[in-house]
């Protein structure tokens, strides 16, 4: 996995200009970190707080490989959405970037 600092406003579509990081599925295992990524704490201290570790976990879920299948869609945004998704569709929750992030970080405050 590679982390780059390629996140200038001219590089990104409008929807990504508030992002902490982004990935291009055509560039496997390259995460592009934005300025907000470097300003975030290493790990979250409260529910739904952005963090560097959480962002790396989140972005890595987007990659498609033989182990997990990857996800390009955001089916749940915050912790509550992820929790509801886990109840209504375990299959989608297992591939959702935020649901996976909360699980790995044990964010169940």
Jmol script that loads the backbone (N, CA, C; Angstrom):
load data "model"
ATOM      1  N   UNK A   1       0.855  -1.165   0.000  1.00  0.00           N
ATOM      2  CA  UNK A   1       0.000   0.000   0.000  1.00  0.00           C
ATOM      3  C   UNK A   1       0.899   1.226   0.000  1.00  0.00           C
ATOM      4  N   UNK A   2       0.517   2.214  -0.804  1.00  0.00           N
ATOM      5  CA  UNK A   2       1.277   3.458  -0.913  1.00  0.00           C
ATOM      6  C   UNK A   2       0.381   4.628  -0.544  1.00  0.00           C
ATOM      7  N   UNK A   3       0.922   5.576   0.208  1.00  0.00           N
ATOM      8  CA  UNK A   3       0.205   6.792   0.562  1.00  0.00           C
ATOM      9  C   UNK A   3       0.907   7.961  -0.108  1.00  0.00           C
ATOM     10  N   UNK A   4       0.176   8.725  -0.919  1.00  0.00           N
ATOM     11  CA  UNK A   4       0.752   9.878  -1.610  1.00  0.00           C
ATOM     12  C   UNK A   4       0.148  11.164  -1.061  1.00  0.00           C
ATOM     13  N   UNK A   5       0.696  12.267  -1.473  1.00  0.00           N
ATOM     14  CA  UNK A   5       0.171  13.588  -1.097  1.00  0.00           C
ATOM     15  C   UNK A   5      -0.437  14.270  -2.318  1.00  0.00           C
ATOM     16  N   UNK A   6      -1.014  13.504  -3.223  1.00  0.00           N
ATOM     17  CA  UNK A   6      -1.579  14.046  -4.457  1.00  0.00           C
ATOM     18  C   UNK A   6      -3.040  14.403  -4.257  1.00  0.00           C
ATOM     19  N   UNK A   7      -3.254  15.590  -3.758  1.00  0.00           N
ATOM     20  CA  UNK A   7      -4.634  15.999  -3.493  1.00  0.00           C
ATOM     21  C   UNK A   7      -4.767  17.508  -3.611  1.00  0.00           C
ATOM     22  N   UNK A   8      -4.457  18.069  -4.746  1.00  0.00           N
ATOM     23  CA  UNK A   8      -4.674  19.490  -4.953  1.00  0.00           C
ATOM     24  C   UNK A   8      -6.069  19.697  -5.509  1.00  0.00           C
ATOM     25  N   UNK A   9      -6.618  20.862  -5.280  1.00  0.00           N
ATOM     26  CA  UNK A   9      -7.991  21.156  -5.705  1.00  0.00           C
ATOM     27  C   UNK A   9      -8.182  20.964  -7.204  1.00  0.00           C
ATOM     28  N   UNK A  10      -7.158  21.202  -7.983  1.00  0.00           N
ATOM     29  CA  UNK A  10      -7.302  21.048  -9.429  1.00  0.00           C
ATOM     30  C   UNK A  10      -7.310  19.578  -9.842  1.00  0.00           C
ATOM     31  N   UNK A  11      -6.812  18.693  -8.984  1.00  0.00           N
ATOM     32  CA  UNK A  11      -6.766  17.263  -9.286  1.00  0.00           C
ATOM     33  C   UNK A  11      -8.109  16.564  -9.087  1.00  0.00           C
ATOM     34  N   UNK A  12      -8.987  17.175  -8.320  1.00  0.00           N
ATOM     35  CA  UNK A  12     -10.184  16.473  -7.862  1.00  0.00           C
ATOM     36  C   UNK A  12     -11.474  17.049  -8.408  1.00  0.00           C
ATOM     37  N   UNK A  13     -12.464  16.175  -8.626  1.00  0.00           N
ATOM     38  CA  UNK A  13     -13.803  16.683  -8.930  1.00  0.00           C
ATOM     39  C   UNK A  13     -14.372  17.390  -7.698  1.00  0.00           C
ATOM     40  N   UNK A  14     -15.375  18.231  -7.882  1.00  0.00           N
ATOM     41  CA  UNK A  14     -15.953  19.004  -6.780  1.00  0.00           C
ATOM     42  C   UNK A  14     -16.372  18.140  -5.598  1.00  0.00           C
ATOM     43  N   UNK A  15     -16.902  16.956  -5.856  1.00  0.00           N
ATOM     44  CA  UNK A  15     -17.389  16.111  -4.764  1.00  0.00           C
ATOM     45  C   UNK A  15     -16.272  15.638  -3.843  1.00  0.00           C
ATOM     46  N   UNK A  16     -15.032  15.684  -4.307  1.00  0.00           N
ATOM     47  CA  UNK A  16     -13.912  15.214  -3.495  1.00  0.00           C
ATOM     48  C   UNK A  16     -13.142  16.335  -2.807  1.00  0.00           C
ATOM     49  N   UNK A  17     -13.497  17.581  -3.055  1.00  0.00           N
ATOM     50  CA  UNK A  17     -12.709  18.693  -2.533  1.00  0.00           C
ATOM     51  C   UNK A  17     -12.780  18.837  -1.018  1.00  0.00           C
ATOM     52  N   UNK A  18     -13.688  18.130  -0.372  1.00  0.00           N
ATOM     53  CA  UNK A  18     -13.743  18.149   1.090  1.00  0.00           C
ATOM     54  C   UNK A  18     -13.158  16.862   1.674  1.00  0.00           C
ATOM     55  N   UNK A  19     -12.600  16.039   0.837  1.00  0.00           N
ATOM     56  CA  UNK A  19     -12.127  14.713   1.241  1.00  0.00           C
ATOM     57  C   UNK A  19     -10.862  14.764   2.078  1.00  0.00           C
ATOM     58  N   UNK A  20     -10.701  13.717   2.892  1.00  0.00           N
ATOM     59  CA  UNK A  20      -9.439  13.514   3.608  1.00  0.00           C
ATOM     60  C   UNK A  20      -8.471  12.729   2.736  1.00  0.00           C
ATOM     61  N   UNK A  21      -9.023  11.869   1.871  1.00  0.00           N
ATOM     62  CA  UNK A  21      -8.206  11.050   0.981  1.00  0.00           C
ATOM     63  C   UNK A  21      -9.105  10.493  -0.117  1.00  0.00           C
ATOM     64  N   UNK A  22      -8.482   9.955  -1.154  1.00  0.00           N
ATOM     65  CA  UNK A  22      -9.247   9.358  -2.258  1.00  0.00           C
ATOM     66  C   UNK A  22      -8.404   8.285  -2.915  1.00  0.00           C
ATOM     67  N   UNK A  23      -9.084   7.395  -3.614  1.00  0.00           N
ATOM     68  CA  UNK A  23      -8.399   6.333  -4.350  1.00  0.00           C
ATOM     69  C   UNK A  23      -8.946   6.263  -5.762  1.00  0.00           C
ATOM     70  N   UNK A  24      -8.126   5.746  -6.644  1.00  0.00           N
ATOM     71  CA  UNK A  24      -8.523   5.477  -8.013  1.00  0.00           C
ATOM     72  C   UNK A  24      -8.464   3.959  -8.179  1.00  0.00           C
ATOM     73  N   UNK A  25      -9.591   3.305  -8.447  1.00  0.00           N
ATOM     74  CA  UNK A  25      -9.576   1.847  -8.561  1.00  0.00           C
ATOM     75  C   UNK A  25      -8.643   1.321  -9.645  1.00  0.00           C
ATOM     76  N   UNK A  26      -8.258   2.199 -10.578  1.00  0.00           N
ATOM     77  CA  UNK A  26      -7.326   1.804 -11.633  1.00  0.00           C
ATOM     78  C   UNK A  26      -5.873   1.815 -11.148  1.00  0.00           C
ATOM     79  N   UNK A  27      -5.643   2.371  -9.976  1.00  0.00           N
ATOM     80  CA  UNK A  27      -4.307   2.395  -9.375  1.00  0.00           C
ATOM     81  C   UNK A  27      -4.361   1.614  -8.065  1.00  0.00           C
ATOM     82  N   UNK A  28      -4.252   0.299  -8.143  1.00  0.00           N
ATOM     83  CA  UNK A  28      -4.412  -0.534  -6.950  1.00  0.00           C
ATOM     84  C   UNK A  28      -3.453  -0.170  -5.819  1.00  0.00           C
ATOM     85  N   UNK A  29      -4.024  -0.084  -4.638  1.00  0.00           N
ATOM     86  CA  UNK A  29      -3.276   0.103  -3.390  1.00  0.00           C
ATOM     87  C   UNK A  29      -2.488   1.402  -3.315  1.00  0.00           C
ATOM     88  N   UNK A  30      -3.025   2.458  -3.955  1.00  0.00           N
ATOM     89  CA  UNK A  30      -2.467   3.799  -3.818  1.00  0.00           C
ATOM     90  C   UNK A  30      -3.548   4.669  -3.197  1.00  0.00           C
ATOM     91  N   UNK A  31      -3.266   5.208  -2.027  1.00  0.00           N
ATOM     92  CA  UNK A  31      -4.184   6.124  -1.346  1.00  0.00           C
ATOM     93  C   UNK A  31      -3.580   7.518  -1.452  1.00  0.00           C
ATOM     94  N   UNK A  32      -4.394   8.461  -1.925  1.00  0.00           N
ATOM     95  CA  UNK A  32      -3.958   9.840  -2.090  1.00  0.00           C
ATOM     96  C   UNK A  32      -4.491  10.660  -0.922  1.00  0.00           C
ATOM     97  N   UNK A  33      -3.594  11.135  -0.079  1.00  0.00           N
ATOM     98  CA  UNK A  33      -3.980  11.875   1.128  1.00  0.00           C
ATOM     99  C   UNK A  33      -4.098  13.363   0.841  1.00  0.00           C
ATOM    100  N   UNK A  34      -5.160  13.963   1.380  1.00  0.00           N
ATOM    101  CA  UNK A  34      -5.400  15.396   1.231  1.00  0.00           C
ATOM    102  C   UNK A  34      -4.934  16.130   2.495  1.00  0.00           C
ATOM    103  N   UNK A  35      -4.986  17.447   2.460  1.00  0.00           N
ATOM    104  CA  UNK A  35      -4.532  18.253   3.590  1.00  0.00           C
ATOM    105  C   UNK A  35      -5.263  17.894   4.880  1.00  0.00           C
ATOM    106  N   UNK A  36      -6.568  17.653   4.792  1.00  0.00           N
ATOM    107  CA  UNK A  36      -7.343  17.314   5.994  1.00  0.00           C
ATOM    108  C   UNK A  36      -6.871  16.013   6.635  1.00  0.00           C
ATOM    109  N   UNK A  37      -6.322  15.116   5.836  1.00  0.00           N
ATOM    110  CA  UNK A  37      -5.790  13.861   6.369  1.00  0.00           C
ATOM    111  C   UNK A  37      -4.685  14.153   7.380  1.00  0.00           C
ATOM    112  N   UNK A  38      -3.779  15.060   7.034  1.00  0.00           N
ATOM    113  CA  UNK A  38      -2.623  15.358   7.887  1.00  0.00           C
ATOM    114  C   UNK A  38      -3.020  16.154   9.110  1.00  0.00           C
ATOM    115  N   UNK A  39      -4.177  16.809   9.101  1.00  0.00           N
ATOM    116  CA  UNK A  39      -4.650  17.591  10.244  1.00  0.00           C
ATOM    117  C   UNK A  39      -5.437  16.735  11.237  1.00  0.00           C
ATOM    118  N   UNK A  40      -5.853  15.555  10.830  1.00  0.00           N
ATOM    119  CA  UNK A  40      -6.684  14.683  11.675  1.00  0.00           C
ATOM    120  C   UNK A  40      -5.828  13.973  12.724  1.00  0.00           C
ATOM    121  N   UNK A  41      -6.463  13.561  13.836  1.00  0.00           N
ATOM    122  CA  UNK A  41      -5.722  12.775  14.828  1.00  0.00           C
ATOM    123  C   UNK A  41      -5.402  11.386  14.278  1.00  0.00           C
ATOM    124  N   UNK A  42      -4.446  10.718  14.890  1.00  0.00           N
ATOM    125  CA  UNK A  42      -4.084   9.366  14.453  1.00  0.00           C
ATOM    126  C   UNK A  42      -5.265   8.409  14.556  1.00  0.00           C
ATOM    127  N   UNK A  43      -5.928   8.396  15.700  1.00  0.00           N
ATOM    128  CA  UNK A  43      -7.101   7.545  15.911  1.00  0.00           C
ATOM    129  C   UNK A  43      -8.236   8.401  16.443  1.00  0.00           C
ATOM    130  N   UNK A  44      -9.492   8.003  16.213  1.00  0.00           N
ATOM    131  CA  UNK A  44     -10.615   8.811  16.687  1.00  0.00           C
ATOM    132  C   UNK A  44     -10.741   8.757  18.207  1.00  0.00           C
ATOM    133  N   UNK A  45     -11.212   9.854  18.773  1.00  0.00           N
ATOM    134  CA  UNK A  45     -11.444   9.904  20.220  1.00  0.00           C
ATOM    135  C   UNK A  45     -12.929   9.931  20.550  1.00  0.00           C
ATOM    136  N   UNK A  46     -13.753  10.220  19.552  1.00  0.00           N
ATOM    137  CA  UNK A  46     -15.205  10.207  19.706  1.00  0.00           C
ATOM    138  C   UNK A  46     -15.826   9.566  18.470  1.00  0.00           C
ATOM    139  N   UNK A  47     -17.066   9.131  18.579  1.00  0.00           N
ATOM    140  CA  UNK A  47     -17.762   8.494  17.461  1.00  0.00           C
ATOM    141  C   UNK A  47     -17.821   9.425  16.259  1.00  0.00           C
ATOM    142  N   UNK A  48     -17.603   8.860  15.087  1.00  0.00           N
ATOM    143  CA  UNK A  48     -17.674   9.557  13.794  1.00  0.00           C
ATOM    144  C   UNK A  48     -16.575  10.595  13.569  1.00  0.00           C
ATOM    145  N   UNK A  49     -15.579  10.647  14.435  1.00  0.00           N
ATOM    146  CA  UNK A  49     -14.471  11.573  14.212  1.00  0.00           C
ATOM    147  C   UNK A  49     -13.535  11.000  13.137  1.00  0.00           C
ATOM    148  N   UNK A  50     -13.148  11.827  12.190  1.00  0.00           N
ATOM    149  CA  UNK A  50     -12.188  11.396  11.183  1.00  0.00           C
ATOM    150  C   UNK A  50     -10.817  11.216  11.816  1.00  0.00           C
ATOM    151  N   UNK A  51     -10.077  10.258  11.319  1.00  0.00           N
ATOM    152  CA  UNK A  51      -8.721  10.016  11.812  1.00  0.00           C
ATOM    153  C   UNK A  51      -7.876   9.474  10.668  1.00  0.00           C
ATOM    154  N   UNK A  52      -6.562   9.529  10.841  1.00  0.00           N
ATOM    155  CA  UNK A  52      -5.685   9.014   9.793  1.00  0.00           C
ATOM    156  C   UNK A  52      -5.808   7.504   9.667  1.00  0.00           C
ATOM    157  N   UNK A  53      -5.808   6.791  10.782  1.00  0.00           N
ATOM    158  CA  UNK A  53      -5.931   5.327  10.730  1.00  0.00           C
ATOM    159  C   UNK A  53      -7.275   4.936  10.128  1.00  0.00           C
ATOM    160  N   UNK A  54      -8.352   5.581  10.567  1.00  0.00           N
ATOM    161  CA  UNK A  54      -9.677   5.286  10.029  1.00  0.00           C
ATOM    162  C   UNK A  54      -9.775   5.564   8.541  1.00  0.00           C
ATOM    163  N   UNK A  55      -9.142   6.634   8.096  1.00  0.00           N
ATOM    164  CA  UNK A  55      -9.163   6.984   6.670  1.00  0.00           C
ATOM    165  C   UNK A  55      -8.429   5.938   5.841  1.00  0.00           C
ATOM    166  N   UNK A  56      -7.284   5.479   6.317  1.00  0.00           N
ATOM    167  CA  UNK A  56      -6.541   4.450   5.576  1.00  0.00           C
ATOM    168  C   UNK A  56      -7.362   3.164   5.496  1.00  0.00           C
ATOM    169  N   UNK A  57      -7.998   2.778   6.598  1.00  0.00           N
ATOM    170  CA  UNK A  57      -8.857   1.584   6.581  1.00  0.00           C
ATOM    171  C   UNK A  57      -9.999   1.788   5.597  1.00  0.00           C
ATOM    172  N   UNK A  58     -10.672   2.926   5.699  1.00  0.00           N
ATOM    173  CA  UNK A  58     -11.806   3.234   4.823  1.00  0.00           C
ATOM    174  C   UNK A  58     -11.392   3.147   3.349  1.00  0.00           C
ATOM    175  N   UNK A  59     -10.321   3.833   2.981  1.00  0.00           N
ATOM    176  CA  UNK A  59      -9.908   3.871   1.578  1.00  0.00           C
ATOM    177  C   UNK A  59      -9.457   2.501   1.078  1.00  0.00           C
ATOM    178  N   UNK A  60      -8.836   1.706   1.928  1.00  0.00           N
ATOM    179  CA  UNK A  60      -8.368   0.387   1.488  1.00  0.00           C
ATOM    180  C   UNK A  60      -9.519  -0.546   1.143  1.00  0.00           C
ATOM    181  N   UNK A  61     -10.693  -0.328   1.737  1.00  0.00           N
ATOM    182  CA  UNK A  61     -11.862  -1.167   1.445  1.00  0.00           C
ATOM    183  C   UNK A  61     -12.329  -0.973  -0.002  1.00  0.00           C
ATOM    184  N   UNK A  62     -12.015   0.154  -0.594  1.00  0.00           N
ATOM    185  CA  UNK A  62     -12.433   0.409  -1.979  1.00  0.00           C
ATOM    186  C   UNK A  62     -11.716  -0.473  -3.001  1.00  0.00           C
ATOM    187  N   UNK A  63     -10.562  -1.011  -2.650  1.00  0.00           N
ATOM    188  CA  UNK A  63      -9.816  -1.823  -3.606  1.00  0.00           C
ATOM    189  C   UNK A  63     -10.433  -3.194  -3.771  1.00  0.00           C
ATOM    190  N   UNK A  64     -10.533  -3.636  -4.995  1.00  0.00           N
ATOM    191  CA  UNK A  64     -11.107  -4.945  -5.301  1.00  0.00           C
ATOM    192  C   UNK A  64      -9.994  -5.969  -5.402  1.00  0.00           C
ATOM    193  N   UNK A  65     -10.123  -7.025  -4.619  1.00  0.00           N
ATOM    194  CA  UNK A  65      -9.153  -8.116  -4.731  1.00  0.00           C
ATOM    195  C   UNK A  65      -9.855  -9.435  -4.416  1.00  0.00           C
ATOM    196  N   UNK A  66      -9.143 -10.501  -4.539  1.00  0.00           N
ATOM    197  CA  UNK A  66      -9.735 -11.825  -4.370  1.00  0.00           C
ATOM    198  C   UNK A  66     -10.218 -12.076  -2.940  1.00  0.00           C
ATOM    199  N   UNK A  67      -9.680 -11.345  -1.975  1.00  0.00           N
ATOM    200  CA  UNK A  67     -10.039 -11.596  -0.585  1.00  0.00           C
ATOM    201  C   UNK A  67     -11.378 -10.970  -0.194  1.00  0.00           C
ATOM    202  N   UNK A  68     -11.618  -9.723  -0.641  1.00  0.00           N
ATOM    203  CA  UNK A  68     -12.784  -9.023  -0.122  1.00  0.00           C
ATOM    204  C   UNK A  68     -13.733  -8.469  -1.174  1.00  0.00           C
ATOM    205  N   UNK A  69     -13.321  -8.320  -2.396  1.00  0.00           N
ATOM    206  CA  UNK A  69     -14.240  -7.850  -3.435  1.00  0.00           C
ATOM    207  C   UNK A  69     -14.338  -6.355  -3.572  1.00  0.00           C
ATOM    208  N   UNK A  70     -13.849  -5.567  -2.642  1.00  0.00           N
ATOM    209  CA  UNK A  70     -13.822  -4.114  -2.754  1.00  0.00           C
ATOM    210  C   UNK A  70     -15.190  -3.466  -2.860  1.00  0.00           C
ATOM    211  N   UNK A  71     -15.231  -2.161  -2.677  1.00  0.00           N
ATOM    212  CA  UNK A  71     -16.471  -1.417  -2.779  1.00  0.00           C
ATOM    213  C   UNK A  71     -16.172  -0.027  -3.306  1.00  0.00           C
ATOM    214  N   UNK A  72     -16.931   0.400  -4.279  1.00  0.00           N
ATOM    215  CA  UNK A  72     -16.812   1.762  -4.776  1.00  0.00           C
ATOM    216  C   UNK A  72     -17.992   2.614  -4.319  1.00  0.00           C
ATOM    217  N   UNK A  73     -18.950   2.007  -3.671  1.00  0.00           N
ATOM    218  CA  UNK A  73     -20.152   2.720  -3.253  1.00  0.00           C
ATOM    219  C   UNK A  73     -20.145   2.976  -1.755  1.00  0.00           C
ATOM    220  N   UNK A  74     -20.759   4.071  -1.361  1.00  0.00           N
ATOM    221  CA  UNK A  74     -20.925   4.398   0.055  1.00  0.00           C
ATOM    222  C   UNK A  74     -22.375   4.122   0.430  1.00  0.00           C
ATOM    223  N   UNK A  75     -22.606   3.034   1.097  1.00  0.00           N
ATOM    224  CA  UNK A  75     -23.964   2.678   1.492  1.00  0.00           C
ATOM    225  C   UNK A  75     -24.320   3.253   2.851  1.00  0.00           C
ATOM    226  N   UNK A  76     -23.334   3.634   3.622  1.00  0.00           N
ATOM    227  CA  UNK A  76     -23.563   4.214   4.941  1.00  0.00           C
ATOM    228  C   UNK A  76     -22.496   5.268   5.187  1.00  0.00           C
ATOM    229  N   UNK A  77     -22.905   6.379   5.765  1.00  0.00           N
ATOM    230  CA  UNK A  77     -21.968   7.474   5.957  1.00  0.00           C
ATOM    231  C   UNK A  77     -21.389   7.487   7.368  1.00  0.00           C
ATOM    232  N   UNK A  78     -22.233   7.594   8.375  1.00  0.00           N
ATOM    233  CA  UNK A  78     -21.763   7.667   9.750  1.00  0.00           C
ATOM    234  C   UNK A  78     -21.955   6.362  10.498  1.00  0.00           C
ATOM    235  N   UNK A  79     -21.666   6.409  11.786  1.00  0.00           N
ATOM    236  CA  UNK A  79     -21.773   5.207  12.610  1.00  0.00           C
ATOM    237  C   UNK A  79     -23.210   4.678  12.642  1.00  0.00           C
ATOM    238  N   UNK A  80     -24.177   5.572  12.840  1.00  0.00           N
ATOM    239  CA  UNK A  80     -25.580   5.136  12.917  1.00  0.00           C
ATOM    240  C   UNK A  80     -26.033   4.496  11.608  1.00  0.00           C
ATOM    241  N   UNK A  81     -25.678   5.101  10.478  1.00  0.00           N
ATOM    242  CA  UNK A  81     -26.004   4.512   9.173  1.00  0.00           C
ATOM    243  C   UNK A  81     -25.360   3.136   9.021  1.00  0.00           C
ATOM    244  N   UNK A  82     -24.113   3.013   9.452  1.00  0.00           N
ATOM    245  CA  UNK A  82     -23.405   1.739   9.353  1.00  0.00           C
ATOM    246  C   UNK A  82     -24.049   0.675  10.225  1.00  0.00           C
ATOM    247  N   UNK A  83     -24.459   1.086  11.412  1.00  0.00           N
ATOM    248  CA  UNK A  83     -25.136   0.157  12.325  1.00  0.00           C
ATOM    249  C   UNK A  83     -26.452  -0.333  11.711  1.00  0.00           C
ATOM    250  N   UNK A  84     -27.228   0.581  11.136  1.00  0.00           N
ATOM    251  CA  UNK A  84     -28.486   0.205  10.486  1.00  0.00           C
ATOM    252  C   UNK A  84     -28.241  -0.708   9.289  1.00  0.00           C
ATOM    253  N   UNK A  85     -27.195  -0.429   8.536  1.00  0.00           N
ATOM    254  CA  UNK A  85     -26.867  -1.270   7.387  1.00  0.00           C
ATOM    255  C   UNK A  85     -26.503  -2.681   7.842  1.00  0.00           C
ATOM    256  N   UNK A  86     -25.781  -2.791   8.941  1.00  0.00           N
ATOM    257  CA  UNK A  86     -25.406  -4.106   9.459  1.00  0.00           C
ATOM    258  C   UNK A  86     -26.633  -4.928   9.839  1.00  0.00           C
ATOM    259  N   UNK A  87     -27.673  -4.253  10.293  1.00  0.00           N
ATOM    260  CA  UNK A  87     -28.911  -4.942  10.676  1.00  0.00           C
ATOM    261  C   UNK A  87     -29.726  -5.327   9.442  1.00  0.00           C
ATOM    262  N   UNK A  88     -29.771  -4.441   8.441  1.00  0.00           N
ATOM    263  CA  UNK A  88     -30.638  -4.669   7.285  1.00  0.00           C
ATOM    264  C   UNK A  88     -29.975  -5.459   6.160  1.00  0.00           C
ATOM    265  N   UNK A  89     -28.641  -5.336   6.018  1.00  0.00           N
ATOM    266  CA  UNK A  89     -27.961  -6.045   4.939  1.00  0.00           C
ATOM    267  C   UNK A  89     -26.520  -6.341   5.337  1.00  0.00           C
ATOM    268  N   UNK A  90     -26.313  -7.490   5.897  1.00  0.00           N
ATOM    269  CA  UNK A  90     -24.965  -7.873   6.327  1.00  0.00           C
ATOM    270  C   UNK A  90     -23.998  -7.930   5.140  1.00  0.00           C
ATOM    271  N   UNK A  91     -24.481  -8.339   3.979  1.00  0.00           N
ATOM    272  CA  UNK A  91     -23.619  -8.439   2.795  1.00  0.00           C
ATOM    273  C   UNK A  91     -23.090  -7.065   2.388  1.00  0.00           C
ATOM    274  N   UNK A  92     -23.963  -6.053   2.364  1.00  0.00           N
ATOM    275  CA  UNK A  92     -23.510  -4.706   2.021  1.00  0.00           C
ATOM    276  C   UNK A  92     -22.639  -4.119   3.135  1.00  0.00           C
ATOM    277  N   UNK A  93     -22.987  -4.377   4.370  1.00  0.00           N
ATOM    278  CA  UNK A  93     -22.211  -3.855   5.496  1.00  0.00           C
ATOM    279  C   UNK A  93     -20.784  -4.384   5.480  1.00  0.00           C
ATOM    280  N   UNK A  94     -20.606  -5.622   5.069  1.00  0.00           N
ATOM    281  CA  UNK A  94     -19.273  -6.222   5.042  1.00  0.00           C
ATOM    282  C   UNK A  94     -18.362  -5.566   4.009  1.00  0.00           C
ATOM    283  N   UNK A  95     -18.961  -4.915   3.006  1.00  0.00           N
ATOM    284  CA  UNK A  95     -18.169  -4.254   1.964  1.00  0.00           C
ATOM    285  C   UNK A  95     -18.178  -2.734   2.088  1.00  0.00           C
ATOM    286  N   UNK A  96     -18.922  -2.200   3.031  1.00  0.00           N
ATOM    287  CA  UNK A  96     -19.024  -0.754   3.180  1.00  0.00           C
ATOM    288  C   UNK A  96     -17.773  -0.187   3.850  1.00  0.00           C
ATOM    289  N   UNK A  97     -17.162   0.829   3.259  1.00  0.00           N
ATOM    290  CA  UNK A  97     -15.936   1.382   3.827  1.00  0.00           C
ATOM    291  C   UNK A  97     -16.076   1.862   5.270  1.00  0.00           C
ATOM    292  N   UNK A  98     -17.159   2.567   5.588  1.00  0.00           N
ATOM    293  CA  UNK A  98     -17.304   3.073   6.945  1.00  0.00           C
ATOM    294  C   UNK A  98     -17.655   1.987   7.945  1.00  0.00           C
ATOM    295  N   UNK A  99     -18.497   1.055   7.560  1.00  0.00           N
ATOM    296  CA  UNK A  99     -18.844  -0.039   8.459  1.00  0.00           C
ATOM    297  C   UNK A  99     -17.590  -0.830   8.816  1.00  0.00           C
ATOM    298  N   UNK A 100     -16.779  -1.102   7.827  1.00  0.00           N
ATOM    299  CA  UNK A 100     -15.541  -1.845   8.048  1.00  0.00           C
ATOM    300  C   UNK A 100     -14.593  -1.050   8.948  1.00  0.00           C
ATOM    301  N   UNK A 101     -14.514   0.260   8.704  1.00  0.00           N
ATOM    302  CA  UNK A 101     -13.657   1.131   9.525  1.00  0.00           C
ATOM    303  C   UNK A 101     -14.083   1.078  10.987  1.00  0.00           C
ATOM    304  N   UNK A 102     -15.388   1.208  11.255  1.00  0.00           N
ATOM    305  CA  UNK A 102     -15.870   1.182  12.631  1.00  0.00           C
ATOM    306  C   UNK A 102     -15.584  -0.164  13.289  1.00  0.00           C
ATOM    307  N   UNK A 103     -15.734  -1.248  12.539  1.00  0.00           N
ATOM    308  CA  UNK A 103     -15.465  -2.580  13.070  1.00  0.00           C
ATOM    309  C   UNK A 103     -13.991  -2.732  13.448  1.00  0.00           C
ATOM    310  N   UNK A 104     -13.094  -2.350  12.535  1.00  0.00           N
ATOM    311  CA  UNK A 104     -11.665  -2.506  12.791  1.00  0.00           C
ATOM    312  C   UNK A 104     -11.212  -1.628  13.965  1.00  0.00           C
ATOM    313  N   UNK A 105     -11.726  -0.414  14.043  1.00  0.00           N
ATOM    314  CA  UNK A 105     -11.339   0.493  15.121  1.00  0.00           C
ATOM    315  C   UNK A 105     -12.080   0.195  16.422  1.00  0.00           C
ATOM    316  N   UNK A 106     -13.021  -0.758  16.382  1.00  0.00           N
ATOM    317  CA  UNK A 106     -13.843  -1.087  17.549  1.00  0.00           C
ATOM    318  C   UNK A 106     -14.549   0.166  18.065  1.00  0.00           C
ATOM    319  N   UNK A 107     -15.068   0.956  17.132  1.00  0.00           N
ATOM    320  CA  UNK A 107     -15.744   2.205  17.470  1.00  0.00           C
ATOM    321  C   UNK A 107     -17.196   1.939  17.793  1.00  0.00           C
ATOM    322  N   UNK A 108     -17.466   1.505  18.959  1.00  0.00           N
ATOM    323  CA  UNK A 108     -18.856   1.220  19.346  1.00  0.00           C
ATOM    324  C   UNK A 108     -19.239   1.967  20.606  1.00  0.00           C
ATOM    325  N   UNK A 109     -18.830   3.229  20.688  1.00  0.00           N
ATOM    326  CA  UNK A 109     -19.162   4.012  21.858  1.00  0.00           C
ATOM    327  C   UNK A 109     -20.643   4.043  22.063  1.00  0.00           C
TER     328      UNK A 109
END
end "model"
wireframe off; spacefill off
backbone 0.3
color backbone group
